[in-house]
């Protein structure tokens, strides 16, 4: 984890939710392809019945992590335990078919030569015929495809294919369900609808689920907890609100939503910034050792308001992006920093308007020591 | 994302052991005849070997064969690729019919074509007799290089046609649309988008053509053209075993050179090319050019199909006069042909399966070597392979010498790559996530193969088997050399009937052979992924 976590004082939810048992535990797992290290010392605990999402940009190793858990890849180091028993570790590797882990693949991977019902029944080979038939019916029912059992995958729409894929992976009652970018193959309207649908189905079955996505909105909306990954490591794990409001690294702050960093100087009960003083109470967990140092305060676009003025101003509008209900402005401050702010679509500021900025946040703000500012700040 | 992890295994990391062992065994068995060649060649002695190899007559044989291969391959590409484009991407009328018509020459063994062409266009052949009233006394010589390259091209260009057609059909036409919107003309889009996409397929087809041209026995024999195969056979039958084995080695070396070239051209073709089947829509409008295109299709198929058919029917008509001859055709010959061909197809499919699987799913030096090994067996000309197995049979495998087992073994060694190639292509089309999904649903890796991969590659399996069946039906030299005494097939009957001048007796088996071969062709055409639309 990034060393910017040192200032974190508040209890975090990297630990499993109290009261429930860990189902899946990854300890110092690593994976390389040749000389390329894809996963580095990754540790993660997933508790019973929760939905956890691995969120990160392409190539951060999240799909590889999923494949390691499923047993489709062998790790180079570390241990993976399911219900307390190692399935992958030194001298031990349980084949994917013996793990009891279900997977919903990115492109669904429905067997094109089998009908929807046959796809769902695929993992129930060992069941007796009557039970199998009943289970298939139950699952098709659960995903709302009672009528499509005899259709072949290419006769189904994208959303229906996804439901079949979900039903198929849930049928053998897996301990853990893995979902690899489950919504990336659907168009936008359907995606939002299916997110809620999938969450409902997962919660209804009570299965423990790990999903993978690069879409932060998706991660926020379906997960109980989010693990943000970058470059083969987990940067932060927590519930969606925490990860969004109190990011522990600049990467997490930037990856989840728009982030602006406002330089400030800590002294006494205040932090002086280009927008005037901010009370120290409003900065989350700013320890005494940071007195008389420079910090960057994280401000989200909805934390600030820009008010057009003629006289003394803080900066001017350099760009505006129309997002429908809201407009996102970028304001260039006089001290050469840029901040973003979000307004309702009915409050229009033309480009080049000189503005005064008001910090208007009713929650604690996150911050990062200035000396940890990356050299190549993106 | 699927792109997060490479699907190519490094080196031999993670090769499934039983499959690898099976593949290794098959590859070794296929290479065995080559060992004989090398051994016999070593017996010759270095000084004499150099002497034989540098004789002007030997050098001439090399030049002849090389010229034949180059001309036939280039001509096949020039015929096969445009025809494939016309039947897939344009609004050519009767595309379905033309597709069948220009594919059909593949079912005609080139030696039947060669007989027919000699008989039709020979200096005093049927065509000359037709023209005789016009005062034409003699036609120009068809024997030699011109005749050999013409006939082999006409009966092998369908390899290029079929592979190119398959590639064009799976080509995602949105790529072409994209190029057009980027200000490329139809022709520029073809050159910069279509050509790179179909190049591997054209290369694969050309490889088959080049290997066929190099190893064809019947056509050079009939056209009296001194290619490697003809000279080797003549030397062997006149006790020139040294020369035969040295020439055979040279021939194998040329084959390896061709394989190397093809491998170089093929480069790094992706193992799994994205989604299954691209969008294929939109056709190129030919306008008035369609008459030219139709004329070209008609000319090619007419020359390749109607000349031999016409000649065969003429023979058939004349054959009635020779009833009662000891060479008369018997139906059992047809059953013999079908029997050994089906046996070869079955064995080749089973033997090729592990190699095709490894080559498609675990690319490494070792698996590539296995796949290449099967091609060497294919490229060893039937005549050389036949002689090699005669020797092996008489020295080490007496019990199966002159039995059907050895005959079928020869066919399998010879035609294995057709099964491997077809199955490998099918394996590549199977999304690797499918067997993985089966694993996560509780199937072992073998169980996943049986329940998911096998049904999906079934068309490729049958396609490969049909191809082996088809070519085995036509195989001449290996059959001549290795059949049990008294065992006659359609092919051997045709050979002896035509060799002794009783053309009439060759007509019926030749026509039956064409019929059976055409049936196999229909199997290939109706196969999934190759529907004639």
Interface residues (C-beta under 8 A of the other chain):
Chain A: X33 X34 X38 X58 X59 X61 X62 X63 X64 X67 X70 X71 X72 X73 X95 X96 X97 X98 X99 X101 X102 X103 X105 X106 X107 X109 X111 X112 X113 X122 X123 X125 X126 X168 X169 X171 X172 X180 X181 X184 X214
Chain B: X1 X2 X3 X4 X5 X6 X10 X275 X276 X431 X433 X434 X436 X437 X438 X439 X440 X441 X442 X443 X444 X445 X447 X448 X451 X452 X455 X456
